[in-house]
């Protein structure tokens, strides 16, 4: 939106199934609109949203009353009309087509980094994407793994509670798959999903993340009390409402200072954890640095509880010795997100 552009901050353009900012009148991807926005110097990366932890596999609706002139201007939709994000993308329907779309965006953006975000559902869908990378030679510059812990008060309750793979398991699966396919060194991995504290970041980095995204902590710093009325316009703290009266509860100068303090103090705490562990950078965290209690009388290194895969292991004909989560690897191919019969 024009508000994001005002002060010249760096932007990552996340493109979901609604193609907001790069859509035609029918809601499909528009290369011309995409070029108009992506080549702005502020836009540093492009992220295709396949799914998100808050509501994995589910589309979204911004109710018409919340579609103000500002939102309509930014998204390229009609004022006052329901704004629908379909459950699936119209620009691709197979892993091979996804790789082609990634390459198209990279070309149109004149070489800016292009990646995607997903909440892992069926592991074989993820395996098919990796096989498409191997078959086409096209790779995303980055992948953001969103855990099922991700949340929004506007999500269906059953989806929030039960759909998608938790972040720790999903992050390790993505990391191990890329290692096993010989792709890990060329693809950066981000992690998101209920990452609030410095320890949350240290653990995610230990499990294979290159960086962490955080929303929940900043929402709390801004004043969110998890009233779960995001979709209604009646947010009591003014965070997710278009009601001018309710918006008065959000005093920007005060809240901005709180958000800034949360950010700086959390990173300072991460530095202290790192230094106390005898490490030089946060990327030196490994599963050996994390202990987990597994019973009243026993704690184990995280390295004893998570799977580890050797580089290139998935490129071998026989993968039977790999962890059981990879049992579906031989049953997938780059032409479909589905699983093939054994």
KAURDA-V147011 format. One record per helix or strand of 3 or more residues. SS is the DSSP state (H for helix, E for strand). FROM is the first residue (numbers start at 0). TO is the last residue. If there is no record, write none. Layout:
BEGIN
SS|FROM|TO / SS|FROM|TO
END
This chain:
BEGIN
H|1|4 / E|10|14 / H|30|37 / E|42|48 / H|52|54 / E|59|61 / H|63|65 / H|68|74 / E|82|84 / H|94|107 / E|112|117 / H|122|135 / E|141|145 / H|156|161 / H|166|179 / H|183|185 / E|187|191 / H|197|205 / H|215|221 / H|243|246 / H|251|275 / H|281|283 / H|286|288 / E|290|294 / E|297|300 / H|301|303 / H|312|314 / H|323|330
END
